[in-house]
Amino acid sequence: MDSISTAGFATVMNVQQVLGTIKATPTTQQILAAFKSGTHDNFLSHPYTCDGQALKGATAVCNDYYLMNQIQGANLTQPSATDWVTSKGYTQGIAG
């Protein structure tokens, strides 16, 4: 994903998918539980788990996986569409 609008659209799709699992009128507790339970498919991205552990000190971050891009000459390329990278083990996180 290289654009803000694509990221925003993907977020809407993810929220709709999770909220769609709640029957009747959702409560705050049901919404939080739905996001925190299990691993979720992620529209246009790597699956995520909202357990507060994706990035140390930033409990609201649910996905710490990225696809890397490279600039070669004047072209933006993506070496792999399947090799996800994460900062786990490379950063101490916000809380150090």
Residue pairs with C-beta under 8 A, 6 or more apart in sequence:
1 7
1 10
1 44
1 45
2 69
2 76
6 44
9 43
10 42
10 43
10 44
10 45
13 43
13 44
14 40
14 42
14 43
17 40
17 41
17 43
18 34
18 35
18 40
19 26
19 31
19 34
21 34
22 30
22 31
22 34
26 34
35 50
35 62
36 50
36 51
38 49
39 47
39 48
39 49
40 47
40 48
40 49
40 50
41 47
42 48
42 63
45 63
45 65
46 63
46 65
46 84
48 54
48 62
48 63
48 65
49 62
50 62
52 59
54 61
54 62
54 63
54 64
55 61
55 64
55 87
55 91
55 93
55 94
56 91
56 92
56 93
56 94
56 95
57 93
57 94
57 95
57 96
58 93
58 94
64 86
64 87
64 88
65 84
65 85
65 86
66 84
66 85
66 86
67 78
67 80
67 81
67 83
67 84
67 85
68 78
68 79
68 80
68 83
68 85
69 76
69 77
69 78
70 76
70 77
70 78
70 79
71 77
